[in-house]
């Protein structure tokens, strides 16, 4: 049955914290590779490896772990020790099972919308197993009528999902922390986009200010502020 109206929420750093865990693991990698230089050298190299690997491995902890290992091999010119590789693997594993706690205001907003009978969706990108596990660990799963885990969030993805659920573009709202993934493609389609900023962002999700010129979206002061906008 077609859904007349649909509100979708991003997951990582919108419903729960994610980037701080990656930042912590990245700092541990810098400590392991301290002989290769300081973070201002290692960080950009790691990101460049990640950027290339996304085309093969997509997003998420497993892709990040492989990129960390590849970075260690490259920066040490193949002289990374076995126990150091094991340390990196262990760091990656931590990203797959850390406790998930909803961010402030999330449960209040979801509960209010659910009581109104509003159809809700989780729309996130990343590794299927990882994202399903995080949603289950969050305890938020029962709030959502639909879950979509995609490899990329762009105009084509949103068009496909809206067509699948029979949702007119004018009746779709996307809420998330990423200007690149949750706001720009949605606003460019003509749907409603709500930006809920998070205190830290992955460099890959940053958007130059000029790309936001003329883009219509709502900048929420907090997650609970979203309710004021939806009202």
C-alpha positions as CSV (number, residue, x, y, z in Angstrom):
1,X,0.0,0.0,0.0
2,X,1.4,3.4,-0.9
3,X,2.5,5.7,2.0
4,X,0.9,9.1,1.7
5,X,3.4,10.8,4.0
6,X,6.8,9.6,5.2
7,X,9.4,11.0,7.6
8,X,12.8,9.4,7.4
9,X,15.7,9.7,9.8
10,X,19.4,9.2,9.2
11,X,20.9,6.8,11.8
12,X,24.6,7.5,12.6
13,X,25.1,10.9,14.4
14,X,21.4,11.6,14.1
15,X,19.8,8.9,16.2
16,X,23.0,7.8,18.0
17,X,26.6,8.8,18.2
18,X,29.0,7.2,15.7
19,X,31.7,9.5,14.5
20,X,33.3,10.0,18.0
21,X,34.0,6.2,18.0
22,X,35.7,6.4,14.7
23,X,37.7,9.4,15.8
24,X,38.8,7.5,18.9
25,X,39.9,4.5,16.9
26,X,41.7,6.8,14.4
27,X,43.6,8.3,17.3
28,X,44.7,4.8,18.4
29,X,45.9,4.1,14.9
30,X,48.0,7.3,15.0
31,X,49.6,6.0,18.2
32,X,50.5,2.7,16.6
33,X,52.0,4.5,13.6
34,X,53.7,7.2,15.5
35,X,57.1,6.3,13.9
36,X,55.6,7.2,10.5
37,X,54.8,10.8,11.4
38,X,52.2,12.9,13.3
39,X,48.5,12.9,12.7
40,X,48.7,15.8,10.2
41,X,50.6,13.4,8.0
42,X,48.9,10.1,8.7
43,X,45.3,11.5,8.7
44,X,45.2,12.7,5.1
45,X,46.9,9.5,3.9
46,X,44.3,7.4,5.7
47,X,41.4,9.5,4.3
48,X,42.8,9.1,0.7
49,X,43.0,5.3,1.2
50,X,39.4,5.3,2.5
51,X,38.2,7.5,-0.4
52,X,39.6,5.0,-2.9
53,X,38.3,2.0,-1.0
54,X,34.8,3.2,-0.8
55,X,34.3,2.3,-4.4
56,X,35.1,-1.3,-3.5
57,X,34.1,-1.7,0.2
58,X,31.5,1.0,0.7
59,X,31.1,2.6,4.1
60,X,31.3,1.3,7.7
61,X,33.6,-0.2,10.2
62,X,34.8,-3.1,8.1
63,X,35.8,-0.8,5.2
64,X,37.5,1.5,7.7
65,X,39.4,-1.4,9.3
66,X,40.8,-2.5,5.9
67,X,41.8,1.0,5.1
68,X,43.6,1.3,8.4
69,X,45.6,-1.9,7.6
70,X,46.4,-0.7,4.1
71,X,47.5,2.7,5.5
72,X,49.8,1.0,8.0
73,X,51.4,-1.2,5.3
74,X,52.0,1.7,3.0
75,X,53.4,4.1,5.6
76,X,55.7,1.5,7.0
77,X,56.7,0.4,3.5
78,X,55.6,-3.1,4.5
79,X,57.4,-3.2,7.8
80,X,54.3,-3.2,10.0
81,X,54.5,-6.0,12.6
82,X,52.0,-8.8,12.9
83,X,51.0,-7.7,16.4
84,X,50.3,-4.2,15.1
85,X,48.0,-5.5,12.4
86,X,46.2,-7.5,15.1
87,X,45.9,-4.3,17.2
88,X,44.3,-2.6,14.2
89,X,41.9,-5.5,13.6
90,X,40.9,-5.4,17.3
91,X,40.3,-1.6,17.0
92,X,38.0,-2.3,14.0
93,X,36.1,-4.9,15.9
94,X,35.3,-2.4,18.7
95,X,33.5,-0.4,16.1
96,X,31.1,-3.3,15.5
97,X,29.9,-3.8,19.0
98,X,30.1,-0.6,21.0
99,X,27.0,0.2,23.1
100,X,24.4,2.3,21.3
101,X,22.6,5.1,23.2
102,X,20.1,7.4,21.5
103,X,21.1,11.0,21.3
104,X,19.3,13.6,23.4
105,X,15.7,14.2,22.3
106,X,15.6,11.3,19.9
107,X,13.2,9.1,21.9
108,X,11.0,12.0,22.7
109,X,10.6,13.0,19.0
110,X,10.1,9.4,17.8
111,X,7.5,8.7,20.5
112,X,5.6,11.9,19.7
113,X,5.5,11.1,16.0
114,X,4.6,7.5,16.6
115,X,1.7,8.5,18.8
116,X,0.4,10.6,15.9
117,X,0.4,7.6,13.7
118,X,3.1,9.1,11.5
119,X,4.9,6.5,9.2
120,X,8.6,6.6,10.1
121,X,11.7,5.2,8.3
122,X,15.3,4.7,9.1
123,X,17.2,5.6,6.0
124,X,20.9,5.2,6.4
125,X,24.0,4.2,4.4
126,X,26.6,1.7,5.3
127,X,27.2,-2.0,5.8
128,X,24.0,-4.0,6.1
129,X,25.0,-6.2,9.0
130,X,26.6,-3.3,10.9
131,X,23.7,-1.0,10.5
132,X,21.1,-3.6,11.4
133,X,23.1,-4.5,14.5
134,X,23.3,-0.9,15.6
135,X,19.6,-0.4,15.2
136,X,18.9,-3.5,17.2
137,X,21.3,-2.4,20.0
138,X,19.7,1.1,20.1
139,X,16.3,-0.2,21.2
140,X,14.7,2.2,18.7
141,X,13.6,-0.4,16.1
142,X,10.0,-0.5,17.2
143,X,9.5,3.2,16.3
144,X,10.1,2.6,12.7
145,X,7.7,1.2,10.0
146,X,10.5,0.8,7.4
147,X,14.2,0.4,7.3
148,X,16.3,1.2,4.3
149,X,20.1,0.6,4.3
150,X,21.7,1.8,1.2
151,X,25.2,2.0,-0.3
152,X,24.9,5.7,-1.1
153,X,22.4,8.6,-0.5
154,X,22.0,10.6,-3.6
155,X,19.1,11.8,-5.7
156,X,18.8,8.5,-7.6
157,X,18.6,6.6,-4.3
158,X,15.9,8.9,-2.9
159,X,13.9,8.7,-6.1
160,X,14.1,4.9,-6.1
161,X,13.0,4.6,-2.5
162,X,10.1,7.1,-2.9
163,X,8.9,5.3,-6.0
164,X,9.1,1.9,-4.2
165,X,6.9,3.2,-1.3
166,X,4.6,5.3,-3.5
167,X,5.5,8.5,-1.7
168,X,5.1,11.8,-3.6
169,X,8.3,13.9,-3.4
170,X,6.2,16.7,-1.8
171,X,5.2,14.5,1.1
172,X,8.7,13.2,2.0
173,X,10.8,14.6,4.8
174,X,14.4,13.6,5.5
175,X,16.1,14.4,8.8
176,X,19.8,14.0,9.4
177,X,23.1,15.5,10.4
178,X,24.8,15.3,7.0
179,X,24.5,18.2,4.6
180,X,25.9,16.0,1.8
181,X,23.8,12.9,2.3
182,X,20.6,14.0,4.1
183,X,20.1,17.6,2.9
184,X,21.4,18.5,-0.5
185,X,20.0,15.6,-2.6
186,X,16.6,15.7,-0.8
187,X,16.3,19.5,-1.2
188,X,17.4,19.3,-4.8
189,X,14.5,16.8,-5.4
190,X,12.0,19.3,-4.0
191,X,11.3,17.3,-0.8
192,X,11.7,18.7,2.8
193,X,15.2,18.4,4.3
194,X,15.9,19.0,8.0
195,X,19.5,19.4,9.1
196,X,20.2,18.5,12.7
197,X,23.9,19.4,13.2
198,X,26.2,17.1,15.2
199,X,29.2,18.4,17.0
200,X,31.7,16.4,14.8
201,X,31.5,15.3,11.2
202,X,33.5,13.0,9.0
203,X,35.4,15.0,6.4
204,X,33.8,13.0,3.6
205,X,30.4,14.5,4.6
206,X,31.5,18.1,4.5
207,X,30.0,20.5,1.9
208,X,31.5,23.7,0.6
209,X,29.4,26.8,1.6
210,X,28.9,27.7,-2.0
211,X,27.1,24.5,-2.7
212,X,24.5,25.5,-0.1
213,X,23.6,28.8,-1.7
214,X,20.0,28.9,-2.7
215,X,19.3,25.4,-1.2
216,X,16.1,25.4,0.9
217,X,16.2,23.4,4.0
218,X,15.4,23.7,7.7
219,X,18.3,24.1,10.2
220,X,17.1,22.6,13.5
221,X,18.6,23.9,16.7
222,X,18.2,20.5,18.3
223,X,16.5,17.2,17.7
224,X,13.4,18.3,19.7
225,X,13.3,21.5,17.5
226,X,12.4,19.2,14.7
227,X,8.9,18.8,16.2
228,X,8.3,22.5,16.0
229,X,9.2,22.4,12.3
230,X,7.0,19.4,11.6
231,X,4.0,21.0,13.4
